[in-house]
């Protein structure tokens, strides 16, 4: 069996391989801020909603609540967010310091989008996003 050919015809392998390549671009894009893409996306969600539960934030960015809790711990230490507990819920709240950083975070996000559109072509990126979202919604 030709495993190389089989891997290239495997959806799991192909999407995972593409993910790794895109992840390198994303990590490089946000590195200047000392953030990983996961931190940056969490901060964008908190910025948008001003106050959001850990569970809802996790759903919005596609991570487990325990992972979001760990990410939020570090963002609390950096002063970007605060946390408030209401019963069993933990709310993540935008701090003023985050307002100052959002322009830089959005600039990195725009840079990432431009970079992969330059590499893959805008139409290809748009097609990939549409196909992947449609497929994800069917699973």
C-alpha positions in Angstrom: 0.0 0.0 0.0 1.2 3.5 -0.9 0.7 5.3 2.4 1.8 8.7 1.1 -1.0 8.5 -1.6 -3.4 7.2 1.0 -2.7 10.0 3.4 -3.2 12.6 0.7 -6.7 11.1 0.1 -7.5 11.1 3.8 -9.7 14.0 5.1 -8.3 13.8 8.6 -4.7 13.9 7.4 -5.3 16.6 4.9 -7.2 18.9 7.2 -4.7 18.3 10.0 -1.8 19.1 7.7 -3.5 22.3 6.5 -4.2 23.2 10.2 -0.6 22.9 11.1 0.5 25.2 8.3 -2.1 27.8 9.1 -1.3 27.5 12.8 2.3 28.5 12.1 1.2 31.6 10.3 -1.2 32.5 13.1 1.4 31.9 15.8 3.8 34.2 14.0 1.2 36.8 13.5 0.3 37.1 17.2 3.8 36.5 18.6 4.7 40.2 18.5 2.1 40.7 21.2 3.2 37.7 23.3 0.0 35.9 22.6 -0.9 32.7 21.0 -3.9 32.7 18.6 -6.1 31.0 21.3 -5.4 33.9 23.7 -6.1 36.5 21.0 -9.4 34.9 20.0 -10.5 34.6 23.6 -9.7 38.3 24.1 -11.6 39.2 21.0 -14.7 37.4 22.2 -14.5 39.0 25.7 -14.0 42.4 24.1 -17.1 41.9 21.9 -19.4 40.7 24.7 -17.8 42.7 27.6 -18.9 39.9 29.9 -19.3 36.3 29.0 -19.3 33.0 30.8 -16.4 30.6 30.5 -18.7 28.0 28.9 -20.1 30.4 26.3 -16.6 31.8 25.5 -15.4 28.2 25.0 -18.3 27.5 22.6 -17.5 30.6 20.6 -13.9 29.8 20.0 -14.2 26.0 19.8 -12.2 25.1 22.9 -13.0 23.1 26.1 -14.2 25.2 29.1 -11.2 23.9 31.1 -8.8 25.2 28.4 -10.6 28.6 28.4 -10.2 28.7 32.2 -6.5 28.1 31.9 -6.2 30.8 29.2 -8.3 33.2 31.2 -6.0 32.7 34.3 -3.1 34.1 32.4 -5.1 37.0 30.9 -6.3 38.0 34.4 -2.6 38.1 35.5 -1.8 40.4 32.5 -4.7 42.7 33.5 -6.7 42.2 30.3 -9.7 40.7 32.0 -11.2 40.2 35.4 -13.3 37.3 36.7 -16.5 37.2 38.6 -18.2 34.1 40.0 -21.9 33.8 40.1 -22.9 30.4 41.6 -21.3 27.8 39.5 -20.7 30.1 36.6 -17.4 32.0 36.1 -17.8 35.2 34.1 -15.0 36.7 32.1 -15.1 40.5 32.1 -13.3 43.0 29.9 -10.8 45.2 31.8 -9.9 48.7 30.7 -6.4 47.5 29.7 -7.9 45.3 27.0 -9.3 48.4 25.3 -5.7 49.7 24.8 -4.6 46.3 23.2 -7.5 45.5 20.9 -6.2 47.7 18.0 -3.0 45.7 18.1 -4.8 42.4 18.3 -7.2 43.2 15.4 -4.1 44.4 13.4 -2.5 41.0 13.9 -5.7 39.2 12.9 -6.0 41.3 9.7 -2.4 40.6 8.9 -3.0 36.9 9.3 -6.0 37.0 6.9 -4.0 39.0 4.3 -1.1 36.6 4.6 -3.0 33.4 3.9 -5.1 35.1 1.2 -1.8 36.1 -0.5 -0.5 32.6 -0.2 -3.6 30.7 -1.2 -5.6 33.3 -3.2 -8.7 35.1 -1.9 -11.1 32.9 -3.8 -9.5 29.7 -2.6 -9.6 30.9 1.0 -13.3 31.9 0.7 -14.1 28.4 -0.8 -12.1 26.6 1.9 -13.9 28.6 4.7 -17.3 27.9 3.1 -16.6 24.2 2.6 -15.1 23.7 6.1 -18.0 25.5 7.8 -20.6 23.6 5.9 -18.9 20.3 6.7 -18.4 21.2 10.4 -22.1 22.0 10.7 -23.0 18.6 9.3 -21.0 16.7 11.9 
